[in-house]
Amino acid sequence: MAILFISGMLVIRAQLQYMQHTDKGFEPAQVVNFKGVGMYYDSKIDGSFHQLKRRLENDPSIEAVASSTNIPGEGEQPPKMEFSYAQKNISFAHVGIDPGYFKTLNIPNLQGNINLSIDQLLHDSLSNYAVINESAAKSLGLSNPIGVKISGCDANFEIVGLVKDSKAYGFENAVQPTLYSFKNECGSMRFQTTLMVKTKPGMVDPAIEAVKKEWAKNTSAKDLPLDYSFMDQQYALQHKKQQELQVAFNSFASLSVIIAALGLFSMAAYQAALRKKEMSIRKVLGASAQLLFVQLNKPFFRLFLIGIVIAIPLAYLLMDKWISNFAYHVNIQWWSFLIPIFCIFILILISISFQSLKVARTNPVDSLRDE
């Protein structure tokens, strides 16, 4: 059991570190989500919600401001919509965004122009521009999708940008082929109500105060509280179950090692007492301390080998099943099993060496006096 729990602890720890440090394709740090703000402003492209964003962007503590129909870290994935390209139907996830979305989340631009302005969107009122991610480009079979026309949601889109895939909805879910559009063509009832504010480093509190001042000016939201959360904390909550599992495995691993140590020590003491006279006779006949050690502890090493044969395949199967729940995960490494084997082997040596040395140093005359 100790080998099983230690192996599990190492695999879970490796997966958590991978999720915490690998590139997510976007940056949730320094982003504050103000929930429900958009409900109390005009949601037109150049409406009062847009004017609020512009005022906030001029604040020295704020780097960028945006809103979208789906917020990274909130758990709910964007809905899939049907699109058509080259007489083929393709299913893409759709996210309605505003021009500041990619800058606010620092999603890398790979091709084209993703920094459209409100003026351009208003000027080209009959055009529908879209940005797609890498997975969508692969689904279309295009290495350079800029300028390609794609239809769906009763609109004809022109692809103007290609962005990097982002693991915005956790590592359990594979990144979906996604189309981002600026006029929310795929869902009139999917509102951009959450205001995302990217603060400058060390300026979180002044940025929050700036939003509070603007919120207080809105007569439609008079006396209503301003609810906000931090995107990086919300995103980290998606890993809470894994962190709780890690704590549980750490506790069980520690407990199993303690129980194993006590059990081994007790068994070694019992074995030494049971075979005390046998070892004394062997010592009288010229057996060395090393030979006595091997003879006395052979049953322990036999049980250890049997335990390895049972525990390693079981641990691998359980960890492989657990880690398959993640679309993005580490590979189970051989050292995840070698380390617990080595630790338990050292534990066995320490536990049984005391009794073995005690028997080896015992005067055989004392043991054989009654014979």
Summary of the structure (lengths in Angstrom):
residues: 371
radius of gyration: 32.1
end to end distance: 42.1
largest distance: 109.4
contacts: 1146
relative contact order: 0.18
helix: 51%
strand: 17%
